[in-house]
Amino acid sequence: MSHSTQPQPMTARRSGPLKGNALVPGDKSVSHRALILGALAVGETRITGLLESQDVIDTARAMEAFGATVERVGAGEWRVQGVGVGGFSSPETVIDCGNSGTGVRLIMGAMATTPITATFTGDASLSRRPMRRITGPLELFGAQVTAREGEFLPVTITGAADPLPLRYRTPVASAQIKSAVLLAGLNAPGETVVIEAEPTRDHTERMLAGFGATVRTAITDEGHVITLTGRPELRPCAVAVPRDPSSAAFPVAAALIVPGSEIRVEGVSRNPTRDGLYHVLAEMGADLRWENDRIEGGEPVADLTVRHGPLHGVTVAPERAASMIDEFPILSVIAAFAEGSTVMNGVAELRVKESDRIDAMARGLEANGGRVEETRDSLTVHGTGGLKGGATVATHLDHRIAMSFLVAGLVSERPITVDDAGPIATSFPDFVALMRGLGAELG
């Protein structure tokens, strides 16, 4: 895969009922972490179901640059020969993380307590995203950091030679901040502690325990507290990556709003720190049926059947935002086809994602006949049961904006075009093929 520089416009048209099995890709968050922890283990880690998107491939290349051996042995099957905690070597080239905020921030944490130097860069979108929220706590471990304007990529980090353990309260609900601190804490003595006001996705804690680290979590008067014992010898293990609930949200949304649709999504993650959208959809009256709950690779998964039906607006509480932060763009589309208003609170973090997602969704919905209101920390969509369509939406190099409006175009009165579908490959490379296989009119 390569980072394309040429825009790839795409148009979605009103479609008939969507039917079939939606085999969505492996979870992006788990895929990043499996590669990184595999590289920090001693021995060979086998990964199945890895998401082979551009974001994850960039993380695999980064692990090779730091000295691990990373090999693809089949579709979604990868092998990582790790170098151990503290075993990274200085890369000979700049680490290009493309569009991936998760990749760059977690990798920075993983190398920040080893005395090596690395420079990180990314595409135009990633280069606008704030990194101080990560580099700030890494400096507290003893790392040295230089960054463009003190905040943006490119960022050069020289890891701490004598790292100090850290007790850190995250300023915002962010699994990326928490994970970067925990990964840095692996090579620090003593205990590293992260305190969150609200729990965020817990893939890092689950996977650290699976690789043999000692991790404790507790709810205290301070908040959600995660404690990691530093300098373990991580043991390699088999990682089965569950299907991504954030990717599943797009065919699920399409089935909910395209009349006559019924689809099935097998083996999708039901991690309770990631399932906020599905609770909201149930509150909106969505016809969702979960079956065959089970544990795979340390993560709860189940099979989901989705049917089209009437939906109504709801109010999303701010404390739910962390468990569905990536799903607000597609929820905004669903809300436009519901009856009544949907109010999404506590979503300021969306303004510093791949794009300002609140602004991007608001402008795109308005251009296609939707009615919205926004504040710094909220987005309200006044649903009228449909969209007129007919406009071209600016995606701002954001894969979730592109997929959201392509879903909207499947049921709008007139086609909807996105100015660039290329970034979809960063998280869901088979999106177009999967949707066409269900009956979507995309081209």
C-alpha positions in Angstrom: 0.0 0.0 0.0 1.1 3.6 -0.5 -0.1 7.0 0.5 -2.1 8.3 -2.5 -1.8 12.1 -3.2 -4.6 12.2 -5.9 -8.2 12.7 -4.7 -10.5 9.8 -5.5 -14.1 11.2 -5.6 -16.9 8.7 -5.2 -20.7 8.9 -5.4 -23.4 7.0 -3.5 -26.9 6.6 -5.1 -30.2 5.5 -3.7 -30.1 1.7 -3.4 -32.5 -1.2 -2.9 -32.5 -3.3 0.3 -29.1 -4.3 1.6 -28.8 -8.1 2.3 -26.1 -10.5 3.3 -23.2 -11.0 5.7 -21.0 -8.1 6.3 -17.5 -9.5 7.1 -16.0 -6.3 8.5 -12.3 -6.1 9.0 -10.3 -6.7 12.2 -10.3 -4.1 14.9 -7.9 -1.2 14.2 -7.2 -0.4 17.8 -6.4 -4.0 18.7 -4.3 -4.5 15.5 -2.0 -1.5 16.3 -1.5 -2.8 19.8 -0.8 -6.4 18.8 2.0 -5.3 16.5 3.6 -3.0 19.1 3.4 -5.4 22.0 4.5 -8.2 19.8 7.6 -6.1 19.0 8.2 -5.5 22.8 7.9 -9.2 23.7 10.7 -11.7 23.7 10.0 -14.3 21.0 7.5 -14.8 18.3 3.9 -13.5 18.5 1.3 -14.8 16.0 -1.5 -12.5 15.0 -4.7 -13.6 13.2 -7.4 -11.3 11.8 -5.1 -8.3 11.6 -6.6 -5.3 9.9 -4.5 -4.9 6.8 -5.2 -1.2 6.3 -2.7 1.6 5.6 -2.7 2.8 9.2 -1.8 -0.7 10.5 0.7 -1.4 7.7 2.5 1.8 8.7 2.7 0.6 12.3 4.1 -2.7 11.1 6.8 -0.9 9.1 7.6 1.2 12.2 8.1 -1.9 14.3 10.6 -3.1 11.7 12.4 0.2 11.8 12.8 -0.2 15.5 14.4 -3.6 15.1 11.6 -6.2 15.3 11.0 -8.7 12.5 7.5 -8.4 11.1 6.2 -10.8 8.5 2.9 -11.4 6.7 2.3 -15.1 6.4 -1.3 -15.1 5.0 -4.5 -13.1 4.8 -4.7 -11.3 8.1 -2.0 -13.6 9.5 1.2 -12.0 10.8 4.3 -13.0 12.7 6.3 -10.6 14.9 9.7 -11.5 16.4 10.1 -9.1 19.3 13.1 -7.5 20.8 11.9 -7.2 24.4 11.0 -4.2 26.6 13.8 -1.7 26.2 15.2 -3.5 23.1 14.2 -1.0 20.4 17.1 0.4 18.4 17.3 3.9 16.7 15.6 3.8 13.3 17.7 4.7 10.3 14.8 6.6 8.6 11.9 8.9 9.6 8.9 7.0 11.0 6.0 7.9 8.6 2.7 7.1 10.3 0.6 8.3 7.5 -2.9 9.2 8.7 -2.8 7.3 12.0 -3.1 9.2 15.2 -3.3 6.0 17.2 -0.2 4.6 15.5 2.0 7.6 16.0 0.9 8.3 19.6 1.3 4.7 20.8 4.6 4.2 19.1 5.9 7.4 20.7 5.0 6.0 24.1 6.6 2.6 23.3 10.0 4.2 22.5 10.1 7.1 24.9 11.8 5.3 27.8 14.5 3.7 25.8 17.6 5.9 25.1 17.2 6.1 21.3 16.2 8.9 19.0 13.4 8.8 16.4 11.6 11.3 14.2 7.9 10.9 13.4 5.9 12.4 10.5 2.6 11.8 8.8 0.3 13.1 6.1 -1.3 16.5 5.9 -4.2 15.5 8.2 -2.0 13.9 10.9 0.4 16.9 10.8 -2.5 19.1 12.0 -3.3 17.0 15.0 -2.1 17.9 18.5 0.8 15.9 19.9 1.5 17.9 23.0 -1.1 15.8 24.9 1.2 12.8 24.3 4.7 14.4 24.4 4.0 16.3 27.6 3.7 13.2 29.8 6.5 11.5 27.9 8.8 14.4 28.9 7.8 13.7 32.6 9.4 10.2 32.1 12.6 12.0 31.1 12.3 11.9 27.3 13.4 14.9 25.2 11.1 16.2 22.6 11.2 18.7 19.8 8.1 19.5 17.6 7.0 21.9 15.0 5.5 24.9 16.8 5.9 22.8 20.0 2.8 20.8 19.2 2.7 19.2 15.7 4.5 16.7 13.5 7.3 16.3 12.6 8.3 15.3 16.2 11.7 14.1 17.3 12.0 12.2 20.6 15.1 11.1 22.4 14.0 8.5 24.9 14.9 8.7 28.6 18.2 6.9 29.6 17.0 6.8 33.2 13.2 6.9 33.1 11.2 7.8 36.1 7.9 6.1 36.9 4.9 8.4 36.4 1.6 9.0 38.2 -0.5 10.8 35.6 -4.1 12.1 35.4 -5.3 12.4 31.8 -6.6 15.9 31.0 -9.2 14.5 28.6 -10.8 11.1 28.0 -8.4 9.6 25.6 -7.3 6.0 25.2 -4.4 7.2 23.1 -3.0 9.3 26.0 -3.5 6.5 28.5 -2.0 3.9 26.2 1.1 6.0 25.4 1.8 6.5 29.1 1.3 2.8 29.9 3.6 1.7 27.0 6.2 4.2 28.2 5.8 2.8 31.7 6.9 -0.6 30.5 10.5 0.4 30.6 10.4 2.5 33.7 11.1 1.1 37.2 8.4 0.8 39.8 4.8 1.5 39.1 3.3 3.8 36.5 -0.2 5.0 37.3 -2.8 6.5 35.0 -5.9 8.1 36.4 -9.0 8.8 34.2 -12.1 10.7 35.0 -14.1 8.3 32.8 -12.9 4.9 31.6 -11.7 4.8 27.9 -11.3 1.8 25.6 -9.3 -0.8 27.5 -7.6 -2.8 24.8 -4.1 -1.8 26.0 -4.7 -3.1 29.6 -6.3 -6.3 28.3 -3.4 -7.0 25.9 -0.7 -6.0 28.4 -2.1 -8.6 30.8 -2.2 -11.2 27.9 1.5 -10.6 27.2 2.4 -11.1 30.9 2.5 -7.6 32.3 1.0 -6.9 35.8 -1.8 -4.5 35.4 -4.4 -3.5 38.0 -7.5 -1.4 37.5 -9.7 0.1 40.2 -12.4 2.6 40.7 -11.5 5.0 43.5 -12.4 8.5 44.7 -9.8 9.8 42.2 -11.4 8.1 39.3 -10.6 5.1 37.1 -7.0 4.1 38.1 -4.7 1.8 36.1 -1.5 0.7 37.6 1.3 -1.0 35.6 4.4 -2.7 37.1 7.4 -1.7 35.1 10.1 -3.7 33.4 8.3 -7.0 32.8 9.6 -9.6 30.4 6.7 -9.7 28.0 6.0 -13.2 26.7 4.8 -13.7 23.1 1.3 -15.0 22.6 -1.3 -15.6 20.0 -3.6 -12.6 19.3 -6.9 -13.2 17.6 -8.1 -9.7 16.5 -11.9 -9.3 16.7 -13.9 -7.5 14.0 -14.0 -3.8 14.5 -17.2 -2.3 16.0 -16.3 1.1 14.5 -16.0 -0.3 11.0 -19.2 -2.4 11.6 -21.0 0.8 12.3 -21.1 1.8 8.6 -22.9 -1.3 7.2 -25.1 -1.4 10.3 -26.1 2.2 9.8 -26.8 1.6 6.1 -29.1 -1.4 7.0 -31.0 0.7 9.5 -31.8 3.5 7.1 -32.2 1.7 3.7 -35.8 0.4 3.6 -36.1 -3.4 3.5 -32.6 -4.1 4.6 -31.4 -7.0 6.8 -27.7 -7.8 7.3 -25.6 -9.9 9.7 -22.2 -8.9 11.1 -20.4 -11.9 12.6 -17.8 -11.9 15.4 -17.9 -8.1 16.1 -16.3 -6.8 19.3 -18.6 -6.2 22.2 -16.0 -4.6 24.4 -17.9 -2.5 26.9 -15.6 0.4 26.4 -16.4 0.4 22.6 -20.1 -0.3 22.4 -21.7 3.1 23.2 -23.1 3.5 19.7 -25.0 0.2 19.9 -26.7 1.3 23.1 -27.6 4.6 21.6 -29.1 2.8 18.5 -31.2 0.6 20.8 -32.5 3.7 22.5 -33.4 5.1 19.1 -35.5 2.0 18.4 -33.1 0.2 16.1 -33.8 -3.5 15.4 -30.6 -5.1 16.6 -30.3 -8.8 17.7 -27.1 -10.1 19.3 -26.4 -13.8 19.4 -23.6 -16.2 20.2 -21.7 -14.1 22.8 -18.2 -15.5 23.3 -14.6 -14.5 24.1 -12.0 -14.5 21.4 -8.5 -13.3 21.9 -9.4 -11.9 25.3 -12.2 -9.7 23.9 -16.0 -10.3 24.1 -17.5 -10.8 20.6 -20.9 -11.7 19.2 -22.9 -11.9 16.0 -25.3 -9.1 15.2 -28.3 -9.1 12.9 -29.7 -5.7 11.9 -33.0 -4.8 10.2 -34.4 -1.6 8.8 -37.1 0.1 10.9 -38.3 3.4 12.2 -35.9 5.4 14.4 -36.4 8.4 16.7 -34.1 11.0 18.1 -32.4 10.7 21.5 -30.0 12.7 23.7 -26.5 11.2 24.1 -25.1 11.9 27.6 -21.5 13.2 27.7 -20.3 10.3 29.8 -21.1 8.0 26.9 -18.8 9.9 24.5 -15.6 8.0 25.3 -17.2 4.6 24.4 -18.3 5.8 20.9 -16.0 8.7 20.0 -15.3 7.3 16.5 -19.0 6.6 15.8 -20.4 10.1 16.1 -20.0 10.9 12.4 -22.1 7.9 11.3 -24.6 8.5 14.2 -25.1 12.0 12.8 -26.1 10.5 9.5 -28.5 8.0 11.2 -29.9 10.9 13.2 -30.8 12.8 9.9 -33.0 9.8 8.9 -34.7 9.5 12.3 -37.7 11.4 13.4 -37.0 14.2 16.0 -33.8 15.7 17.2 -30.6 13.8 18.3 -28.4 15.8 20.7 -24.8 14.6 21.0 -23.0 16.0 24.1 -19.4 15.9 25.3 -18.0 15.6 21.9 -15.3 18.4 21.8 -12.6 15.7 21.2 -14.1 15.3 17.7 -12.6 18.7 16.8 -9.1 17.3 17.0 -9.5 14.0 15.1 -8.4 13.5 11.5 -10.5 16.5 10.9 -12.8 18.8 12.9 -15.5 16.1 12.7 -18.2 18.3 14.2 -17.7 21.0 11.6 -17.2 18.5 8.8 -20.5 16.6 9.6 -22.4 19.8 10.1 -21.4 21.4 6.8 -21.9 18.1 4.9 -25.4 17.6 6.3 -26.4 21.2 5.7 -25.2 20.9 2.1 -27.4 17.9 1.6 -30.6 19.4 3.2 -30.0 18.5 6.8 -30.6 20.8 9.8 -28.0 21.0 12.5 -26.8 23.1 15.4 -23.4 23.0 17.0 -21.4 24.3 19.9 -17.8 23.6 20.9 -18.9 20.5 22.7 -22.1 19.4 21.1 -23.8 18.6 17.8 -27.6 18.5 17.3 -29.1 16.9 14.3 -32.8 17.6 13.6 -34.0 14.5 11.9 -36.8 14.7 9.3 -36.7 11.1 8.1 -34.4 11.9 5.1 -31.9 14.0 3.2 -32.3 15.7 -0.1 -28.7 15.0 -1.2 -27.2 16.3 -4.4 -24.0 17.9 -2.9 -20.4 17.1 -2.9 -19.0 16.8 0.7 -15.5 17.9 1.7 -13.9 15.0 3.6 -10.8 16.7 4.8 -8.7 13.5 4.4 -11.0 11.9 7.0 -12.0 8.3 6.4 -15.0 8.3 8.7 -16.4 11.5 7.1 -16.1 9.8 3.7 -17.8 6.6 4.7 -20.5 8.4 6.6 -21.7 10.4 3.6 -21.4 7.5 1.3 -23.8 5.7 3.6 -26.1 8.7 3.6 -26.2 8.7 -0.2 -27.6 5.2 -0.3 -31.0 6.6 0.8 -31.0 10.3 0.0 -33.3 11.7 -2.7 -30.4 12.6 -4.9 -26.8 11.1 -5.0 -24.2 12.3 -2.6 -20.5 12.6 -3.7 -17.5 12.7 -1.4 -14.5 14.6 -2.7 -12.0 11.9 -1.8 -12.7 8.3 -0.9 -9.0 7.5 -0.8 -8.5 7.9 3.0 -11.0 5.0 3.6 -8.1 2.6 3.0 -6.5 3.8 6.2 -9.1 1.9 8.3 -11.5 -0.1 6.0 -9.8 -1.0 2.7 -12.6 -3.4 1.6 -15.4 -0.9 2.4 -16.5 -0.3 -1.1 -16.4 -4.0 -2.1 -18.2 -5.0 1.1 -21.0 -2.5 0.6 -21.4 -3.3 -3.1 -21.7 -7.0 -2.1 -24.6 -6.1 0.2 -26.3 -4.2 -2.7 -25.1 -0.6 -2.3 -24.8 1.6 -5.3 -21.3 3.1 -5.0 -19.2 4.3 -7.9 
